[in-house]
Amino acid sequence: MIKITKDQQQRIPEACWIAISPGRVNLLGEHVDYNDGLVLPAAINRQVQVLAKQRDDRRVVLHALDFRDSTEFFLNGLEKRSAINGQPLPDWALVPAGVAWAF
């Protein structure tokens, strides 16, 4: 498990939001819980950690510590799924990009 270090926290000292979400898997019942089916979720030793700060522009910068990769994109024109440099967004960035768009 990769944890956010003090050094990484210091890079975003004005972070407005810090969130940690534990990982889980469904041992039984994938997609049946909302149909009144039986489910058996279990916690796993993975988690998502997010440090975020607000920006004045519509630019989003993402760093994936576990992949040692970064990407940047603008919220305007996100339907193109491309980074600022014109390259396609990496697969790992597609879900966070959708969340940023929804916010």
Buried (B, 14 or more C-beta within 10 A) or exposed (E): EEEBEEEBEEEBEEBEEEEEEEEEEEEEEEEEEEEEEEEEEEEEEEBEBBBBEEEEEEEBEBBBEEEEEEBBBBEEEBEEEBBEEEEEBBEBBEEBBEEBEEE
